[in-house]
Amino acid sequence: MNKILIINGPNLNLLGTREPDLYGTNTLDDIMARCQKTFSNLQIDHLQSNHEGVLIDKIHEARGTYAGIIINAGAFSHTSIAIFDALNAYEGYVIEVHLSNIYSRESFRHHSYITTRANGAIVGLGASGYIFAAQKMSEWLG
């Protein structure tokens, strides 16, 4: 099964216009289209929500359906034990992505609950982080 899910959390719907000096000028649609075009061997679905429960429900639905999840949970990365628990119940690969370098920002961003569950993490490489994550998923899934 070469089906992966890309999950994006709060405020990522504003990419391209929100603090472009920090997050870049690519929109979320631009990034998802680039992933789908670059990795035609993967079936890539994606979801963005500003609501924690919606993200948790989607992770639950991913069980047995998706071989991997790429997740940028935004601020929920640093606060949500519930998303961490949902990911722990998911049996596939998980890669965490952050557009900015969370370790060079405010100290409260230095800890991510998701990192503890993730098979890998990519931070600070902008939109390319999603491409690198999809590349690794493609390698893992053969």
Backbone torsions as a table, in degrees:
resi	resn	phi	psi	omega
1	MET	NA	116.6	179.1
2	ASN	-106.7	43.0	-177.5
3	LYS	-106.1	123.9	178.2
4	ILE	-125.7	159.6	-179.3
5	LEU	-122.5	131.0	173.8
6	ILE	-107.9	120.4	-178.3
7	ILE	-111.3	130.9	177.5
8	ASN	-124.9	133.8	-175.6
9	GLY	-93.8	-155.3	-170.0
10	PRO	-60.5	141.2	175.2
11	ASN	73.6	-5.8	179.6
12	LEU	-73.2	-14.4	171.7
13	ASN	-66.5	-15.4	-178.9
14	LEU	-95.0	4.0	-179.7
15	LEU	-54.7	143.3	-178.4
16	GLY	98.3	-26.7	179.5
17	THR	-123.2	-25.0	-178.7
18	ARG	-87.3	116.9	177.7
19	GLU	41.1	62.0	-176.3
20	PRO	-60.9	-24.6	177.1
21	ASP	-67.6	-24.4	179.6
22	LEU	-98.0	-41.8	-172.6
23	TYR	-107.8	-6.8	179.3
24	GLY	91.3	178.7	-175.7
25	THR	-106.2	-3.4	176.2
26	ASN	-71.8	138.0	173.0
27	THR	-83.1	166.0	176.5
28	LEU	-62.1	-38.9	176.6
29	ASP	-60.9	-40.4	177.1
30	ASP	-59.3	-46.4	-177.3
31	ILE	-65.5	-44.5	-179.2
32	MET	-65.8	-40.1	178.4
33	ALA	-63.5	-40.3	178.8
34	ARG	-64.0	-41.9	177.6
35	CYS	-61.8	-46.8	-177.4
36	GLN	-65.6	-37.8	180.0
37	LYS	-70.6	-40.5	-176.2
38	THR	-72.7	-33.5	-174.4
39	PHE	-119.9	70.7	-179.2
40	SER	-68.2	-14.7	177.1
41	ASN	-78.4	-10.6	179.0
42	LEU	-108.3	140.3	167.9
43	GLN	-90.4	115.4	-174.9
44	ILE	-113.7	119.7	171.2
45	ASP	-109.1	156.4	179.0
46	HIS	-146.1	157.0	179.7
47	LEU	-143.7	138.8	169.2
48	GLN	-126.2	133.3	174.7
49	SER	-147.7	147.4	174.0
50	ASN	-91.6	5.2	-174.1
51	HIS	-116.1	122.1	-175.7
52	GLU	-57.3	-44.6	-178.3
53	GLY	-62.2	-35.8	177.5
54	VAL	-63.6	-41.9	178.6
55	LEU	-64.4	-42.8	179.0
56	ILE	-63.0	-45.7	178.5
57	ASP	-58.8	-40.7	-178.9
58	LYS	-68.0	-38.3	176.3
59	ILE	-62.4	-41.9	176.9
60	HIS	-60.7	-44.7	179.5
61	GLU	-64.1	-25.3	-178.0
62	ALA	-71.3	-20.8	-179.1
63	ARG	-60.1	124.2	179.1
64	GLY	77.3	-2.0	-177.8
65	THR	-113.7	-38.4	-177.2
66	TYR	-117.6	138.8	178.5
67	ALA	-79.5	-19.4	-179.3
68	GLY	-157.5	154.5	175.9
69	ILE	-125.8	130.2	167.1
70	ILE	-104.7	125.0	-174.2
71	ILE	-130.7	129.3	166.7
72	ASN	-118.5	93.4	-176.2
73	ALA	-82.5	6.2	179.9
74	GLY	55.8	-138.7	-177.6
75	ALA	-61.7	-24.3	177.9
76	PHE	-63.9	-21.0	177.9
77	SER	-57.0	-34.3	-172.8
78	HIS	-95.7	-5.3	-173.5
79	THR	-130.5	-19.7	-166.2
80	SER	-100.9	100.8	171.0
81	ILE	-70.1	-29.6	179.9
82	ALA	-64.2	-41.5	176.3
83	ILE	-67.5	-41.0	174.8
84	PHE	-56.1	-47.3	179.3
85	ASP	-62.4	-41.3	178.7
86	ALA	-62.8	-42.7	178.3
87	LEU	-65.2	-34.2	177.0
88	ASN	-65.5	-26.2	178.0
89	ALA	-84.6	-7.3	179.4
90	TYR	-93.1	132.8	-171.9
91	GLU	-93.5	-7.5	-176.7
92	GLY	-89.6	-172.2	177.9
93	TYR	-72.1	147.0	176.0
94	VAL	-134.2	129.0	172.2
95	ILE	-123.1	127.8	177.6
96	GLU	-92.1	136.8	178.8
97	VAL	-127.6	137.6	169.7
98	HIS	-133.7	130.8	-179.8
99	LEU	-64.6	-42.7	179.9
100	SER	-96.5	164.9	176.6
101	ASN	-82.7	100.3	-175.8
102	ILE	-63.6	-20.3	-178.4
103	TYR	-84.2	-9.4	176.5
104	SER	-106.9	10.9	-178.8
105	ARG	-109.3	-159.9	-178.4
106	GLU	-56.1	147.5	-174.6
107	SER	-60.9	-30.7	-179.5
108	PHE	-66.9	-16.8	178.3
109	ARG	-87.1	-6.9	-175.9
110	HIS	-72.6	-19.1	178.4
111	HIS	-109.2	131.7	175.1
112	SER	-126.2	125.7	175.3
113	TYR	-64.0	-34.0	-176.3
114	ILE	-65.3	-35.4	-179.2
115	THR	-55.5	-35.3	-179.5
116	THR	-61.3	-32.8	-179.6
117	ARG	-93.0	-27.2	-171.4
118	ALA	-67.0	146.6	172.3
119	ASN	-76.3	-20.4	178.4
120	GLY	-165.9	162.4	179.6
121	ALA	-140.6	140.5	177.6
122	ILE	-126.8	119.6	-177.8
123	VAL	-130.3	144.0	170.0
124	GLY	79.7	10.2	-177.9
125	LEU	-107.8	16.5	177.1
126	GLY	62.7	-151.4	-177.7
127	ALA	-60.3	-27.1	179.3
128	SER	-62.1	-23.5	178.2
129	GLY	-57.7	-36.5	177.9
130	TYR	-66.9	-39.9	179.4
131	ILE	-64.7	-44.6	178.7
132	PHE	-62.8	-39.1	178.9
133	ALA	-66.0	-43.9	178.7
134	ALA	-65.3	-36.0	176.9
135	GLN	-61.0	-45.2	179.9
136	LYS	-65.8	-40.8	176.2
137	MET	-59.4	-43.1	179.6
138	SER	-60.3	-42.3	177.4
139	GLU	-63.8	-46.5	-178.4
140	TRP	-63.2	-37.3	-174.5
141	LEU	-88.1	-7.2	176.5
142	GLY	71.4	NA	NA
